[in-house]
Amino acid sequence: MNSVTPLSSSRVAVRGRMPRLSPAAAFYLQASITVSFLAGSSAPTPLYPLYQAQWDLSPVTVTEIFGIYALAVLAALLVAGRLSDHVGRRPVLLAATLAQAVTMAIFATVDGVGGLMVARVLQGLSTGAAVAAVGAGVMDLDKARGTTANAIAPLTGTALGAVLAGLFVQFLPAPTHLVYGVLGIVFVLQATGLFLMDETIAPRAGALASLKPRFDLPPAVRDPLLRAIPALVATWALAGLYGSLAPTLVRHLLGSKASLLGGLALFVLAASGGVAVLLLHRHPPRRMMSVGAAALFTGVAIVVAALSYRSPIAFFAGTAIAGMGFGAGFQGAVRTVVPLAAPHERAGVLAVIFVVSYVAMGAPAVFAGSLLAHGGNVFATAREFGAVVMVLAALALAGSLTSGARRRA
């Protein structure tokens, strides 16, 4: 097993008599942080219909709320994405997890769209600061399993957040308060675990310089990342479609205002992606990218047709296939790039990957919102959005197949 034993306490922490987490426990704690952060980011999705009813929000405003979260994540990645390579994983994750707990308190007490925007910005900033650090942290402890965790944990979190928030809304009282309260408790518990966790890399100079936004990639990963970009853009553009428009689409398709339905499409997309990662993680990364791009193209084509014919069954079937493409494509892209980076380069490389991903997720969502603002129909906008994702998936598939043919030659 490719693993790195955490540094001794004499180098990075003072043990005293405080119990410390084992490397295995530290691995699962960090993986759980990715799950909870992404669950928190998807939890508002099934709540949007409630916010729309309370505050008379338009679909345009919902896409703007989604887009501002993606922009906040992007800003944090650009500024703090490489910070944990210098100060260590633990302090960055501890600060981000406590910030998430505070953000949940803000979510639970908002009384208008302004407060919701503020909460989404703070949530995006803390998520962006954490995702590269936690992704690098699990690979510090176990390079092989860490690569798989980096692909499956975000999907698991997205699926759980969407469906659990929907269940809270549907069956429990005060859903716009309770779901955030539960998540806040989870973040506090995780912060406690981080306090008991040993650091996995030695601090090094250059922390302040690392805050200057730049794309300084190690030479070993530049070409692989360039080849993986089409797959990253295609998969995360699909996530943008489902994060911003899916709740409205599902409620119109099913003719129901049940809040649980708001997160159902996102749950199916993310859950099928997680299944695909588990089924295909032993395959070569380029094959995963090829399979992912093909499934993405096929699934989105079915979804576009389902929207034209108003078929809920076809919509969810296409969503499941597209979700498998999302999981396989993203996992293949991560496995193509990240294992080539040295330990003190991993957070920076992951930050660049997530910058590309969140630009691909946020920009189309904002564009879709502008179309709706100018009188566009939500079904027509979703079909146009889907057509763009299909083009991106076709480009990713062509690039993956061409690259594979060149390697064989």
N, C-alpha and C positions, 0 to 999 in steps of 0.2 A: 504494500500500500504506500502510495506517495504521500507522505505527511511531514509536518514540521512540528516539533515539540515546542510549546510556548516557552518564551524566555524565562529564566529563573527570576524569582522575586527580588534577588539582590540587584538585578539590573533594571527592572521596570516597575517594581511595586514593593511596598513594605508589607510582608505577610502578617507579622505580629502573631496573634492567636486567632486571626480571622480565618474561617474555612475557605478554601479556594475551589473553584470548579475544575473538574477534570477536563482534559482536552476534548473528550467525547461530548461532555455536557456543554462545553463552550461552543462546540460546533453546532449543536442543535439549538442552543440559545440564539446564536447569530442567524441561523436559518429561520428561526421563528420571528426574528425582528423583521426580516424581509416580508414574511407572510403578514405580520400585523400591520406594517406600514402600508402595504398594498391593499390590505383589507380596509384600512382606514380611508384610503384614497377612493375606493369604490363604494364605501358605505353610503355616501350621499346620493348615489344614483337612484335607488328606489325611493328616496325621500323627496326627490325633485317634484313629483306631482303634488305632494303636500305643500311644499314651498310655493309652487305655482298657484295652488288654491288659496293659500293664506295671503300671499303678497301680490297676486295677479301678475306673475312672471310670464313672459312670452317664451316660446322655444328659442328665440334668439338669445335671450338672457341666459338660458340654461347652457347653451353652447359657449357663451362668453365666460361663465363660471368655470366650465370645464377647461377652456383654453387658458385662463389665467393661472390655473393650477399647473398646467404643463409648462407655461412660461416661467413660473417660479422655480419649478424643478430644474429647468434649464439654467436659470441664473445661478442657482446654488451649485450645480455641477461644474459650471464654468469657473466659479470662484473657489469652491471648497472641495472639488472632486479629487484633487491630489493631496489634500492636507494630511490624510491619514498615513500616506507614505512617509511623512516626516515626523509627525507627533505621535503616531501610533493609532491603531484601530479603536482602542478602548475609549479614549477621551472624546473622540469625534462621535462615536455611537452613543456614549452616555449623554452628551449634550443634546444630540438629535432626539433621543428617546424621551428625555424630559421635556423637550420642546413640543413633541407630539402630545404628551399628556396635557400640557397647557392648552394646546390647540383644541383638544377634545372638549375642554371646559368652555372654550369660546364657542365652538359649534353648538354646545348644549344650551347656550344662553343667547344666541343671536335672535334678533327680532326684526330683521329686514335684510334686503339683498346686500346692503353695504357690509353688514357684519359677516354675512356668508362669504363675500369676496375676501374680506380680511382673513377669515379662517382658512380659506383655500390657499391664499398666498403663503401664510405661515406653514400650512401643511406641506405645500410644495417645497418651500425652502428647507424644512427639516428633512423631508424625504430625499431631496437632491443631495444634501450633505451626507446622508447615511448610505445610500444605495451602493456607491463605489466602495466605501469603507467596509461595509458588511460583505459585499461580494468578494473583496480581496481577503477579508478575514477568514472566511470559510475555506478559501484556497490555501491560506497559510497553514491551516490545520490538516487539510486533506485535499490535495490537488485534484485527484480524480473525482471524488464525491462532491467536492466543492464546485466543480464545473457543472455537474448535474444539478446541484442545489441552486446555482445561479439562474438556471433556466426554469426549474419547476416551482421554486418558492414564489416568485412573482405571480405566476399563474394561479397557484393555490390560494394566495392571499386575495387576488382579485375575485376569484370565484366565491370564496367564503364571505368576503365583505359584502358582495352584492346580494347573495341569497340570505345571509343571516340578517342583514338590515331589512330586507323584504319581509322576513318572518317576524321581526320585531314590529314592523309597521302594521302587518296584517293581524297579529294576534296578541300583542302586548300593549299596555297603556303607555302613554307619553313617549312614543317611539323616537321623536326628534330629540329627546333628552336621554332616554335609557340606552340606546345603542352607543352613544358617545360616552356615557358613563362607564359602560362595560369595557370599551376600548381604552379609556383612560386608565382603568385599573390594570389592564394588561400591560400598558406601557410602563406604569410605575413598577410592576413586578419585574419586567424585563430590565429596567434601570437598576433594580436591586441586584439582579443576576450579573449585570455588567460590572457592578462595583466589586463583585467577588471573582471576576474573571481575570486571569493573567493576560498581559500583553503578548502578542505573537510576533512582533518585530521590534527591533531596537530603534529608538528615535534617532533622527539624524538632522543635520542643519538644513536650512532652506525653507522653513515653514512659512515665513512671511512672503518669500519670493514665490512660493507655490500658489498663493492666493491671486496672483496676476493671471488672468485668463489667457490660456494659450493651448495650442494643440501640438504638444511636443511628444511625439510618439517614438518609442524605440524602433530602430531600423528593422528589427526582426518581425514586427507586427504590421508594418505599413502596407505592404502589398496584400497580405491576407485580409486586413480590414477593408481595403479598397474593394476587394472582390466580394466581401460580405455585406457591403452597404446596401445593394439592391434588396437583399433579403430582409435586412433590418428595417428599411423604409417601408417595404410592402407590408410586413407584419404589424408594425406599429401604426401605420396609417389605418389599418383595419381596426385596431384597438381604439383609435380616435373616433372612428365611425360609430362603434358600439357604445363608447363612453358618453358621446354627446347626443346621438339621435335614437339609440335603440329603445329607451323607455317610451318615448312618444310613438315610435313605430309599432311596438308590441301592443300597446293599449289600443291603437287604431285597428290593428289586424284582428285582435280578439274581441274588440268591442266591449272591453271591460275596464273599469277604473280601479281594479284591485291593485294595491300597492306592491304586492309580492311580484307581480308581473314586470314591474319596472326594472328589477335586477335579474330577471330570468334569462334574458338573452345574453347578458354579460357573463352570467354563471355558466351557461352552456358553452360559450366561446372559450372561457378560461379553463373550465373543467376538461373539455375535450383536448385542449392544448396540453394540459398536464398528463393526461393519459397517453398522448402521442410521445411525450418526452420519455415516459417510463417504458413504453414499448420499443422505442427506437434508439435509446441512449447508447447501446453497444455498437451501433452502425457508425461507419466513418462520417465525420462531420459534413463533408461535401455531399454525400448521399442524402443525409438528413436535410440539407438545404434544398436539394433537388426535389425530394419528396414533399417537403414543406411548401415550396413554391407551386408545385403542381396541385396539391390539395387546396392551397389558398385560392388559386385561380378557379378551380372547379367549384369550391364551396361558395365563393362570392358570386359566381355566375348563377348558381341556383338561387341565392338570396335575391339577386336583382330580378330574376324571373318571378320569384315568389311575390315580390313587392308589386310587380306589374299585374299579377293575377289575384292579389290579395289572399294568398294561401299561407296560413300560419304553419301548417305542417311542413311545407316545402321550406319556409323561412327557417324553422328550427333545424331541419335536416341540413340545409346549406350552412347554417351557423356552426353545427357540429363538425362538418367537414372542413370548413374554413378555420375553425379553432384548432383542429389537428395540424393544419398547415402553419398556423401561428406558432404552436409549440415546437414543431419540428424545425421550422425555419429559424426561429430565434435560437434554439439550442444549437443547431448546426453552426450558426454564425458565431455564437459565443465560443464554442469549442474550436472553431477555426483560428480564433485570434488570441484569446486570453492565456491559454497554457504556454504560449511562446514568450510571455513577459516574465521578467525576473520578479521576485517577491516585492522589491521596493518600486516596481513599475506597475504593479497590477491595478491599484486603485486609479492611477492616471489613465490606464488603458480602458478600464471599465467606465470611467467618467466620459471618455470620448464616445464609447459605444452608446451610453445612455443619452448623451447629448444628441447624437444622430437619431436615436429612437424617439426621444421626446419632441424633437423638432418635427419628425414625421407624424407623431400623434397629435400634436397641438395645432400645427399650421392648417391641416385640412379641416379640423374641427372649427377653427375660427373662420375659415373660408366658407364652410357650410353655413355658419351662422350669418355671414354677410349675405349669402344668397337668400336665406329665409327672411332677412331684414328687408330685402328688396322685392318681397312678394312671392318668393319661391314656395312651392309646395313641398311638404316634408318628404313625401314619397318620391317625387321627382328629384329632390336634392340628394336623397339617399341612393337612388339609382345612379346618378352622376358620380357621386362619391365612390360607389362600388365599381363603376367602370374604371375610374382612376386606379383603384387598388388592383383590379385585374391587369391593367397595363403594367403596373409595377411588378406584380407577381410574374407576368410573362417575361419581363426583363431579367428578373432574378433567376428564373428557370433557365433562360438562354445563357446568362452569364455563368451559372453553375455548370451547365452541360459543356459549354465551350472550354471553361477552365479545366474540367475533368478530362476532356479530349486532348488538350494540350499537354497535360501531365502524363497521360498514357503514351502520347507520342514521344 
